[in-house]
């Protein structure tokens, strides 16, 4: 329970801080494009994850294994 709370808090904080950081370090001319690309990439990732979960029949063990693949490589 404490782990889930900690991870949720970290994800929430990072979802607020990363766009601000990106807007600060990006050149002025492309600042909006960089932040927009970040938000769109996150949304596409969430959509892809949902579609894959539906195709796999919500098998959490297989989803966890698929997520470990890139980490192992």
C-alpha positions in Angstrom: 0.0 0.0 0.0 2.8 2.4 0.9 4.6 1.5 -2.4 1.5 2.3 -4.5 1.1 5.6 -2.7 4.8 6.5 -3.3 4.7 5.5 -6.9 1.4 7.4 -7.5 2.8 10.5 -5.8 6.0 10.3 -7.9 4.1 9.9 -11.2 1.8 12.8 -10.3 4.8 15.1 -9.4 6.7 14.1 -12.6 3.6 14.7 -14.7 3.6 18.3 -13.4 7.3 18.9 -13.4 8.5 17.5 -16.7 6.4 19.8 -19.0 7.6 22.8 -17.0 11.2 21.6 -17.3 10.9 21.0 -21.0 9.4 24.4 -21.5 12.3 26.0 -19.6 15.1 24.2 -21.5 13.6 24.3 -25.0 14.5 27.1 -27.4 11.8 29.8 -27.5 10.8 29.1 -31.1 9.9 25.5 -30.5 8.9 25.5 -26.8 5.2 24.8 -27.5 6.0 22.1 -30.0 8.3 20.3 -27.5 5.7 20.3 -24.7 2.9 19.4 -27.0 4.9 16.5 -28.4 5.6 15.3 -24.8 1.9 15.3 -23.9 0.8 13.7 -27.2 3.5 10.9 -26.8 2.2 10.2 -23.3 -1.4 10.0 -24.5 -0.5 7.7 -27.4 1.4 5.4 -25.0 -1.6 5.2 -22.7 -3.8 4.4 -25.7 -1.4 1.7 -27.0 -1.2 0.2 -23.5 -5.0 0.0 -23.2 -5.4 -1.6 -26.7 -2.7 -4.2 -25.9 -4.3 -4.9 -22.6 -7.7 -5.5 -24.2 -6.1 -7.7 -26.9 -4.4 -9.8 -24.2 -7.6 -10.3 -22.2 -6.3 -8.2 -19.3 -3.7 -10.9 -18.4 -1.6 -8.8 -16.0 1.3 -11.4 -15.9 1.7 -11.2 -19.6 1.6 -7.4 -19.6 4.2 -7.3 -16.9 6.4 -9.7 -18.9 6.0 -7.6 -22.1 7.1 -4.5 -20.2 10.2 -6.3 -18.9 11.3 -7.1 -22.4 12.8 -3.7 -23.3 14.4 -3.5 -19.9 16.1 -6.8 -20.3 17.4 -5.9 -23.8 
